[in-house]
Amino acid sequence: MSPPRFSVLFAEGLTSKGHLVKIFNNPNGYSQESGRNEDGMEIDDLDVWGRNPPVAWAREAAERWASLAKRAALLYMDLFVVSPLPRTETEVLVLVWENPNDAEPARLAEMLRVSRQSMTGILDKLERDGFLKRTAHPTDRRRKILRLQSKGKALVCAFVRSILWREAVRFSADSERDVSETLDRLDSLFARTEAWNREHPL
């Protein structure tokens, strides 16, 4: 498998957030006129692994993992076509449903990786349309807890039901053992990856 080719911003073999910031802030690493980096190498000749790449099987595994993660994200986003609301608004309602005692605006913004200002606008619209409401926090008057209203509960119920039914029918085409073993492996892989990422933050 040949190394993936990325844009010039990633052409130096990105290893950390700091490296990416350096590329943005230090134009001397790349010359628009010559099309070369500070080592005189053609940008098109560079790949993401740089000078000291991991072993071959680990590189291939990382590339497959990135590709699978992208496919999973796209499959996940495709599921939202059944909702009458935009994806982010639907995600907010699902998260409020999944976290009935811990759904605070700041936490939802962090989970969905949107700014607090954007989250405020989303919540204003959902509250105005009758899907949820802000209620007082039981121990801190400065904080708010989000609660689904009947309209929001009905939408989440219909959305989740449609997704689970669709996926259950899809899985029923395979054997129970194959599906169970595949999901167990994915669960274990995700758990190990999450643990490693916590120990090695960007």
Secondary structure, DSSP 8 states (H G I E B T S, - for coil): -------GGGTTT--SHHHHHHHHH-GGGB-TTT-BBTTS-BGGG--TT-SS---HHHHHHHHHHHHHHHHHHHHHHHGGGGSSS-HHHHHHHHHHHH-TTT--HHHHHHHHT--HHHHHHHHHHHHHTTSEEEEE-SS-TT-EEEEE-HHHHHHHHHHHHHHHHHHHHHHTTS-HHHHHHHHHHHHHHHHHHHHHHHHS--
